Amino acid sequence: MYINNGASPRDARAQDDDAVRLDALVVGAGPAGIGTALALAAVDGLTFGVLERGRVGQSFRDWPAAQTFLTPSFTGNGFGASDLNAIHPETSPAFSLGVDYPTGPQYANYLRGVVKHFRVPVMEHAAVEAVRALDDGFELDTERGPVRTRSLVWAGGEFGDPRAPRLPGAGFAVHSSAPEAWGERGGAVVVIGGYESGVDIACHHIARGATVTIIDPDEPWDRRPGSDPSFRLAPRSRMRLRAAFETGRLHPVPERVVAVKADGDGFTVRLADGRMVRGDSAPIAATGFGPGLGPVAHLFEEREDGWPLLDEDDGSTLAPGLFLSGPSIRHGGLRFCFVYKFRQRFAHIARRIGERAGKDTSALEAWRAAGMLTDDLSCCGVECEC
Ligand SMILES: Cc1cc2nc3c(=O)[nH]c(=O)nc-3n(C[C@H](O)[C@H](O)[C@H](O)COP(=O)(O)OP(=O)(O)OC[C@H]3O[C@@H](n4cnc5c(N)ncnc54)[C@H](O)[C@@H]3O)c2cc1C
């Protein structure tokens, strides 16, 4: 079973388009896609489905084995405090997995459990290859054949779009999302980028006996003001960092890398101030991810900072009916890069899609009652007093 009216995308093509066209299609079966589908399920009579190029939670299955969540899971549901990593108010990864910082495969298992429990209509191994905007919706070319939908939610995630540093010799660096970046590396290791993924992998190699130089002109390891974890290292990362500094083998360098080159049996990175830092293995680029818009990239305008420009409903400004769900959502200075942030928009997107289809969306208010619906973004920028 793939689509909740019982028709697969291929069936949809074989029959009369109007009779089988979906109200909504979600691309991507990560937390953003599954979570949005759960909210869509609350809209009475909506036909919808999820297409996934791999398996449910594929990005998490692809995470390096040693990588874990940095946001903790804890079951506080009975007291109005949903697990930070949950995508539905009645679920908790801490409860179903019995761990507080899940690995990628563990979290993928949580997602699979949610899909099974709520019977989310997901079609696996159904990559979306091309998307065309029509007058009244979208036509998609998928690995399983074409399909049409009135509204489309792109939830393809960022993991498939690792961002390499833009500098000469960048090809020598290995991205922090690649399993080889986490493999055994003795001697001197160089990490370019000092935010969460840089600190994570630096601490990983320190714990295995390496000496690590971590380079970032913004010195994220030293940043104090602000209570938004999108701009400040998480407490767990700061704890790990303190322990790493105590070894005497972690060297932070507040400078910009301008070039990488091979150097005998090692590699050298050149800094903007002319200094050189040598590593015994290829430098690790902990330089983050792009928005990963793939086949819908041409349907979004770009903000000045390169992230997709969205209307206030997380919709495309170019293609009405196309929505973005997941960590690439940005509104002004707000970033929705963690599960507990972007899940606040699942029900909002579902409501807009339900309204487009002329359906009753009132059941979505249950998401607000459960603390998982934020439609007034003016309240998101609060600072903790102490
Ligand atoms: C290294 C790392 C660590 C992170 N740690 C945390 C954390 O601790 N806490 C937290 O809250 N957030 C964390 N995040 C951020 C965020 O939670 C993740 O990025 C999360 O995976 C985003 O969910 P998603 O559903 O948008 O994307 P994904 O989980 O990447 O899911 C997208 C899915 O779309 C599929 N897909 C892509 N393109 C297509 C296509 N063309 N056709 C069909 N399917 C397609 C992919 O196969 C994938 O299954 C982390 C991110 C990264 C990269």
PDBQT file of the ligand as one rigid body, heavy atoms in Angstrom, charges set to zero:
ROOT
HETATM    1  C1  LIG A 401      25.220  15.154  10.812  1.00  0.00    +0.000 C 
HETATM    2  C2  LIG A 401      23.924  15.699  11.266  1.00  0.00    +0.000 A 
HETATM    3  C3  LIG A 401      23.573  15.656  12.603  1.00  0.00    +0.000 A 
HETATM    4  C4  LIG A 401      22.346  16.162  13.020  1.00  0.00    +0.000 A 
HETATM    5  N1  LIG A 401      22.017  16.077  14.326  1.00  0.00    +0.000 NA
HETATM    6  C5  LIG A 401      20.802  16.506  14.733  1.00  0.00    +0.000 A 
HETATM    7  C6  LIG A 401      20.379  16.382  16.090  1.00  0.00    +0.000 A 
HETATM    8  O1  LIG A 401      21.103  15.913  16.941  1.00  0.00    +0.000 OA
HETATM    9  N2  LIG A 401      19.155  16.821  16.427  1.00  0.00    +0.000 N 
HETATM   10  C7  LIG A 401      18.303  17.361  15.517  1.00  0.00    +0.000 A 
HETATM   11  O2  LIG A 401      17.202  17.727  15.861  1.00  0.00    +0.000 OA
HETATM   12  N3  LIG A 401      18.695  17.515  14.231  1.00  0.00    +0.000 NA
HETATM   13  C8  LIG A 401      19.905  17.102  13.831  1.00  0.00    +0.000 A 
HETATM   14  N4  LIG A 401      20.279  17.265  12.528  1.00  0.00    +0.000 N 
HETATM   15  C9  LIG A 401      19.416  18.036  11.639  1.00  0.00    +0.000 C 
HETATM   16  C10 LIG A 401      18.176  17.313  11.131  1.00  0.00    +0.000 C 
HETATM   17  O3  LIG A 401      17.435  16.751  12.142  1.00  0.00    +0.000 OA
HETATM   18  C11 LIG A 401      18.537  16.301  10.115  1.00  0.00    +0.000 C 
HETATM   19  O4  LIG A 401      19.143  16.988   9.072  1.00  0.00    +0.000 OA
HETATM   20  C12 LIG A 401      17.340  15.518   9.595  1.00  0.00    +0.000 C 
HETATM   21  O5  LIG A 401      17.831  14.426   8.882  1.00  0.00    +0.000 OA
HETATM   22  C13 LIG A 401      16.441  16.337   8.717  1.00  0.00    +0.000 C 
HETATM   23  O6  LIG A 401      15.325  15.589   8.378  1.00  0.00    +0.000 OA
HETATM   24  P1  LIG A 401      14.754  15.555   6.915  1.00  0.00    +0.000 P 
HETATM   25  O7  LIG A 401      13.588  14.655   6.963  1.00  0.00    +0.000 OA
HETATM   26  O8  LIG A 401      14.571  16.929   6.416  1.00  0.00    +0.000 OA
HETATM   27  O9  LIG A 401      15.913  14.958   6.013  1.00  0.00    +0.000 OA
HETATM   28  P2  LIG A 401      16.445  13.468   5.865  1.00  0.00    +0.000 P 
HETATM   29  O10 LIG A 401      16.444  12.749   7.140  1.00  0.00    +0.000 OA
HETATM   30  O11 LIG A 401      17.730  13.599   5.125  1.00  0.00    +0.000 OA
HETATM   31  O12 LIG A 401      15.350  12.792   4.931  1.00  0.00    +0.000 OA
HETATM   32  C14 LIG A 401      15.232  13.119   3.582  1.00  0.00    +0.000 C 
HETATM   33  C15 LIG A 401      14.822  11.880   2.827  1.00  0.00    +0.000 C 
HETATM   34  O13 LIG A 401      14.526  12.263   1.507  1.00  0.00    +0.000 OA
HETATM   35  C16 LIG A 401      14.996  11.273   0.629  1.00  0.00    +0.000 C 
HETATM   36  N5  LIG A 401      15.171  11.888  -0.681  1.00  0.00    +0.000 N 
HETATM   37  C17 LIG A 401      16.046  12.864  -1.029  1.00  0.00    +0.000 A 
HETATM   38  N6  LIG A 401      15.917  13.161  -2.338  1.00  0.00    +0.000 NA
HETATM   39  C18 LIG A 401      14.940  12.378  -2.818  1.00  0.00    +0.000 A 
HETATM   40  C19 LIG A 401      14.363  12.214  -4.110  1.00  0.00    +0.000 A 
HETATM   41  N7  LIG A 401      14.777  12.922  -5.175  1.00  0.00    +0.000 N 
HETATM   42  N8  LIG A 401      13.359  11.315  -4.258  1.00  0.00    +0.000 NA
HETATM   43  C20 LIG A 401      12.901  10.591  -3.201  1.00  0.00    +0.000 A 
HETATM   44  N9  LIG A 401      13.450  10.692  -1.967  1.00  0.00    +0.000 NA
HETATM   45  C21 LIG A 401      14.442  11.576  -1.776  1.00  0.00    +0.000 A 
HETATM   46  C22 LIG A 401      16.287  10.806   1.282  1.00  0.00    +0.000 C 
HETATM   47  O14 LIG A 401      16.659   9.509   0.847  1.00  0.00    +0.000 OA
HETATM   48  C23 LIG A 401      15.928  10.849   2.768  1.00  0.00    +0.000 C 
HETATM   49  O15 LIG A 401      15.425   9.626   3.236  1.00  0.00    +0.000 OA
HETATM   50  C24 LIG A 401      21.488  16.752  12.089  1.00  0.00    +0.000 A 
HETATM   51  C25 LIG A 401      21.844  16.808  10.751  1.00  0.00    +0.000 A 
HETATM   52  C26 LIG A 401      23.041  16.270  10.348  1.00  0.00    +0.000 A 
HETATM   53  C27 LIG A 401      23.387  16.313   8.883  1.00  0.00    +0.000 C 
ENDROOT
TORSDOF 0
